[in-house]
């Protein structure tokens, strides 16, 4: 118990030490050799990163491994880091490249372990489509059909549209940040998302 308490206190101390400091400034401290600053960034972004990777890979174990690989690449790249963009933009650019490569490499693997983008988040236990306990059995079946349809249609989108939807809907990123991550203009990003949501609206109209 004492070990757990000391670990919790250490995390609190790291958080307090970086309070009021931008993530880019914290990353510059990592670049200068401050490993406690790196621990702070891992602590801050681990959950959203696992969640993002989970929705890309559809496999809890792979999501954990991919998130760990992202932070490993961040650490390996620390000496060349330059704060030309928000730290989170740089981080998700690394994550996106890694996730896209993973999806391409595993495209033909058997889907026994695939899970829904609307399954409970591995870290929070929350779903994007919260179950209403007052639903009848028939309504619950329809709800599950709707979730499955959404999952299938999102996964069937062209790669960039799928990435943009996942960032916008599930990571709550704005157009500007998505544009920076995907290396597009804001107008091109808006157009990309419009086409994606229009495709989903047409394909899912029976569930809307």
N, C-alpha and C positions, 0 to 999 in steps of 0.2 A: 504493500500500500504506500509505503514511504517513497518507493521509486516512482509510482504513478503520480504522486503529489508533486515531487520534485520536477518531473517531466512537464506537468501541467504549468507549474510555476515558471519553468524555463520558457515555455511557449508564450506565456503572458508577458514575460520580460522582453522577449524578442518583439512581440507586437507593440508594446509600449515604446520600445526604442525606435521603432519605425513610424510611429503615429505622426501624422501631419507631413510625412515625406512622400513624394510621388514614387510610383513604382519604378520609373526610369532612374530616379536618383538612387533608389535601393539597388537596382541592377548595376549601377556604376560602382557602388560599394562592393558588390559581388566581384566585379571586374578588378577591383583593387585588392581582392583577396579576403573579403569579409564573408566567411561561411555562414555566420548567423544571419546575414542579410539574405542569403540564398534560402536558408531554412524558412525565413519569413515568407518569401515568395511562394515556396512550395506549399506552405501551410495555407496561404491565402487562395491559391488557385487550384489546389488539388481536386476539390470536390467538383467545381465547374468543368475542369478538364476531364475527369473520369466520366462525368455526365455526357459531355460532348462526344467523347470517344465511344461511349456505350451506344449512343444513338447512331453512330457511324458504323461500328463493328457488329452490333447486335449480339455481343458476347461479353458477359461480365468479366471473365478472366482476361480476355484480349483487351478490354477497355482499361483495366488496371495496368497491364503491361505496356500498352501504348502511351498512357499518361506518364508512366515512369520513364519511358524512352524520351518523351518530350522534355521532361525536366533534365534528363541526362544530356540531351543535346543543348539545352539552354546553358548548362554548366560548362560543357565543352566549348561553347561559343562565347564564353564570357569575355575573353581577351579581345575579341573583335567587335564586341557590342558597341553600337553608337546609337544614342537616343534620338534618332531622326523621326521616329513615330512613337505613339503610345506603346508602353511595354506590352500591354495586353494584345495590341495589334500584331506586334512582332511575335509574341507567344503563340497566338492562334494561327499565324502564317506557318510557323513550324508544325503545329498540330495538324493543320489542314493538309499540308504536303504529306505528312506521315500517314494520316488517315486515308487519303486518296490512294496512296501506294498500297496500303493494307487491303483496302476494298478491291483494288484491281488484282492483287496477288491471290486473293481468296475467293474470287468471284465464282469459281467452279466447284468450290468445296460443298459438301453435303450440308443442308441447313438444319440438322437436328437440334443444334444449340441456338438457333436464331430466336430472337425475342422481339417483341413489339416496341416501336418508338414510344408507345403509350403504356408500356409496362412500368411498374414502380421503379423510380430511380434507385440505383444500388446504394447511394449514400444517404438520401433523404427518406426513401420509402414512399415518396409522393408520386402521383401520376399527374399528367397534364389533363386527363379527363377523369375527374374525381367521381367515384361511384356514388350513386344515389341509393341508399339502402331501402328507400320506399318503392323501388322499381318492382314490378311484377316479374315473374319468370320470363314471360314473353318480351317485356321491355328490356330485360337484362340481355336476352339473346340478341335483340336488335342493336343494343349498345355495343356488344362484343363484335357484331358484324360490322358496325360502323368503324370501330377502332381498327379492325383488321383491314378494312377497305382503305382507310387513311394511310395505314402503314404501307400497304402494297403500292398505292398511288404515289406516295412520297418517294419510295425507293425506286420507282420506275421513272422518275423525272431525270432529265439529262443531268450529268454530274454537277455542273456549276449551279443549276437551279436547285438541286437537292441540297447542296452545301449552303446556299443562301437561305433557303427555307429553314434549315436546321439552326443556323445562326440567328435568324430573325425571330422565329417562333419559340425555340427552346432555350436559346442563350440570351434572348432579349437584347441583341445588338442592334444599333441603329444603322441607317443606310451608309453613313460615312465610314464607320468602322468595317462593315462588311466589304465596302468598296476597297478599302486599304488592304484588307486581308487577301481578297481575290485579285487585287491589282487591276481594278476597273474604275471608271469614273462613277460619280454618284448617280448620274442620269442613267448610265448603263446598268447599274445595280438595281435601281428602281424598275427599269424595264425588265430586267431578269426576274425580279420578284413578282412583278405584275403578270408576266407570262406564266410563271410557275403557279401562282394562286388562281389564275384564270383557268389553267388546265385542271387543277384540283377541283375548282368549283364546278366545271362542266362534268368531270368524271364522277364527282361525288354528289351530284344534284339530288339523287334519290334519297340521300341521307341528310340533306340540309333542310 
